[in-house]
């Protein structure tokens, strides 16, 4: 049996749409990031992720597209990369939409705190996101700083 998604209703004509941020374009969910040589990008990005994981004591890190495609990962053996990427992209899309809905502008990062650690999603340009998983009791300030620095490196490589 094939289930079909219900059609999405158009917003009411009198709904005011929040102005887009002048500094950060809306997150792109297109496929531009998937073009090109995947192995080459992964070869450039994996050492950057590995170094960040080691210096910040991270459990996992990944670069994913807005569509949820894996670009590069340094994940633990019990984490399935494609599922992780799809869930992170979904979380990012919802958070981006919520941020715009309450007129906070373009989303820059998402923080998820769980009983066994923290997950941080940081934009790495308009078409990619850096997702990291940190154990509990780490210095979140250092994680924020290092993920932002790494996201800038990733953006430069992908562009």
Secondary structure as GFF3:
##gff-version 3
##sequence-region A 1 159
A	DSSP	three_ten_helix	32	34	.	.	.	ID=ss1
A	DSSP	alpha_helix	38	56	.	.	.	ID=ss2
A	DSSP	beta_strand	58	65	.	.	.	ID=ss3
A	DSSP	beta_strand	70	74	.	.	.	ID=ss4
A	DSSP	alpha_helix	81	101	.	.	.	ID=ss5
A	DSSP	beta_strand	109	114	.	.	.	ID=ss6
A	DSSP	beta_strand	117	123	.	.	.	ID=ss7
A	DSSP	beta_strand	128	134	.	.	.	ID=ss8
A	DSSP	alpha_helix	140	158	.	.	.	ID=ss9
###
